[in-house]
Amino acid sequence: MANDDGRYDTAQRVEKRWRIAADIGGTFTDVAALDEGTGELWLGKSLSTPRKLVSGISAGIRDAGVKFGDAGLFLHGSTIAINTLIERSGAKTGLITTRGFRDAYEIGRINRPDAYNLFFKKHVPLVPRSRRHEVIERVKANGEILVPLDEASVHAACDALIRDGVAAVAIVLLHCYANPAHERKVAQIVKERLPEAFVTASHELSREYREFERTSTAAANAYIGPRVSGYLGEIENEIRRAQFAGPFLIIQSSGGLYDSKQAREQCVRMLESGPAAGVIGTLALCRSLGLQDAVAFDMGGTTAKAGVIWQGQALTATSALIGGYNQALPIQVPMIDIFEVGTGGGSIAEVGIGNALHVGPQSAGAEPGPACYGRGGSAATVTDANLVLGRLDSKNFLGGTMLLDVAAAEAAIAETICKPLGLSTEEAAAGIIDIAIAKMSYAVKAVSTERGLDAAAFPMVAYGGAGPLHAVAIAREIGIRKVIIPQAPGHFCAFGMLHADLRYDQVATWFARLRDLSFDQLSSIWSDLVEQGRKALSASQIAVKGIEVSYSVDMRYVGQEHSVTLEVPENILSSGDRDSLKRLFDEVHERRYGTCAPREPAEITALRTTVVGIMRRPATGSSTEKVGPDPRSAERARRAVYFRDLAGFVSVPVYDRKLLRCGNQIAGPALVEEHASTTVLFSGDKLEVDALGNLVIDVGHA
C-alpha cells in the first residue's frame, strides 16, 4: 500500500484489473482502488474542483497511481445532488398535476414544530405557483379511472411551460401509484413537446401514496436532474476517453449501487450517496470485528454525518426531510438513516448578534478553503483552530504534500473572533472547537437517542479526514466509551463503496387490516415486487456472487396517520402468523416512540422488497503479528498541543500510524498522525492497535 512517505507506489501494476471508487466531498475528493487479483487497496486524495468536479476525480485517480483504462468497474458517490437541492441552484422547473391539486405541493403538511416562534417560515417549493399547471383527469385510489385524461389540457400545459422556458418538468397525478397510465401518457406528450427538457414522472420514483411527499420527490428529481444528469454524462465522457470500458455505477442513498444511466433519470436516489457509503464501510468493519451495534461518524471538510449500525444492519428510512424539519422538503425514497450538520473542517466561525460565536453551516470549501490553506481564504475555520491548537502539523498535512500557514490561521482567528470577543488566540480556537463538538454531538444523538437507542452503549467508528481529530471529544460529550479509528479514515467513504452491493428497492401501497390479512395475496404482491427487482438486477449486466431478498411492511395502529417500517422474518412469512407480526410491530413501535398498544388493532399500508446482488468485497484490514505493547519505535516527535483540561499547551508524543503494530498501546494525551488524518487522545484515554490495524480507544471520561 503506502510507502514510508505516505505516497503510493505505481510500479508493477500495468497488467492488473482494478475496481475504482471515487467520493467527491465539499473540500476533498477521495479515491480507493482495489486490485481485483491480489486484494490490495491503493488510495488517492485531491482537492475538490467545484468549477469542474470531474477534474478532482482525475487528480485523485492520478494520486492513487491507477488508470481508468486498467479498471473493470468504476463506483462513484458525490454531494452534487444534495448540494444542488440545498443551495437552490437547480434548473427552472415546471409541474403538471391533476386539476384541483395545484397547491398541494405548497400547502404541504402544515407542520409548525415551534408554535410560539414568530419568525417561523414554512417550506418554500422548488416550483413556484406560476409554473404549476393542471390537467383534466382523475384516477381513484384503487386504480380505477374516474375521469379520462383530456390530452388537450396536457397540450395547454405544455404551451404554458414552453412560454415559461422551463428546463425540467415534474409530472404528478393523483393516485398514479395505483395506476400510472395517465402519467405515462402525459410524460410521452411532454417529451414530444419539450424534447430538450428533463422530464420525470412520479410513479418512476415512488409507488407510495401521500400526494405531497410524492410531489416533493418528483419536483426535487426534476429540479436537480439537468445538473446531475449533465455531470454524470461529463464523467462518462471523461472515463470513456480514458479507455474505461466497464460498468459505471453510482452509490445510492440506500447504500446500494445502481447503474449510471438509471442515476441520470432518478437523480434523487443519490442525495446521500457519499455518507451512505461511509455507513456501509462501517457495517463491513463491524462484521469483521464481530460487532452488532455501532455509531458511524463521518467528518469531512464541509459537514459531519452520523448513522447507526444496529443488530448487524445499517438503520434505514423510507423517506427523509431535506433542509431541516422546519422548512424541509420530503424525499420519498429509501435511504440509510443519516443525520447531517453543517460542521466540517472548513466550517466558518464568526461572531453574530449578541457577540455569540457561531460555527457553520457556511463553509470555506475547497475554493478558497480555510485561511491556513493559503489559497485566498480569510475566514477562521475549524481547521484553522486545530492548527493553532497544535493538533495539526503544518509541515505534515496530507503527508507533507500540502503545507499549512500557521500565521494566516492565527491572523484569521485574531481578526474575526479574538478582536470582537476579547479572547486570546488559543481561547478563541478552543471555543471554536467546543462549539463544533457540541453541534456534532447532536448529530450522533439524532440518529441514536432520538431513535430509542442508547448511543453511550455503542462504540463509535470515526472516519473522514477530520473525524479522528474530534471523535474522542464527541465521545466524551455523549458518554461513549469506545472509539474505533479504521485504517485510512480519510478515504473511508470511498473504501465503503467497494463494499456496496447492487440494490433495487420496490414498494407497493396496499391497505389491509391485520385481522383480515390474506397472506396468499400478500405473498403474490411481494412476488411481483421481487420479480421487478430481479429484472432490474439482470438489466444491469453485472456479474454478482449471489442474490439476497428481504421483505418489509409499513404498519400502524388503526386511526394513526403515519406508519413504521419493519422487516418481516422468514418464519413469519412461511407460517402466516398474524400474532407474531403484531408483536413484532409493537416492539418496533415501542423502541421508536417509547410506547406501544398491544391490544389495539393494526393495519398494513405498504409492502416493500429489497433485491440485493452481492458483489465481491475487499478485506477490511490486514492482520499484523502481535509485537507487544511498546510503541516507542513509532514515536517520531513531540509537539506542544493545547488541552483545556490541562490548562494550556503541553508537550505530547506524536506517533506515526504506519509504524504502529498490533498490540501497541498508547496513553493520552498524544497524537497519532497518518497520511490524511490525525487522531487526538486526551488525558485518561488508552489506545491499542488491534489485529486488523484499527486504533481502538478506551475513552477516559472526566
Secondary structure by P-SEA (a helix, b strand, c coil): ccccccccccccccccccbbbbbbcccbbbbbbbccccccccbbbbccccccaaaaaaaaaaaaccccccccbbbbccaaaaaaaaaccccbbbbbbccccccccccccccccccccccccccccccccccbbbbbbcccccccccccccaaaaaaaaaaaaaacccbbbbbcccccccaaaaaaaaaaaaaacccccccccccccccccaaaaaaaaaaaaaaaaaaaaaaaaaaaaaaaaccccbbbbbccccbbbbaaaaaaacccccaaaaaaaaaaaaaaaaaacccbbbbbbbcccbbbbbbbcccccccccccccccccbbbbbcccccccccccccccbbbbbccccccccccccccccccccccccccccccaaaaaaaaccccccccccccccccaaaaaaaaaacccccccccaaaaaaaaaaaaaaaaaaaaaaaccccccccccbbbbcccccccccaaaaaaaacccbbbbcccccaaaaaaaaaccbbbbbbbbbbbccccccaaaaaaaaaaaaaaaaaaaaaacccccbbbbbbbbbbbcccccbbbbbbbcaaaaaaccaaaaaaaaaaaaaaacccccccbbbbbcbbbbbbbbcccccccbbbbccccccccccccbbbbbbbcccccbbbbbbbccccccccccccccbbbbcccbbbbbcccbbbbbccccccccccccc
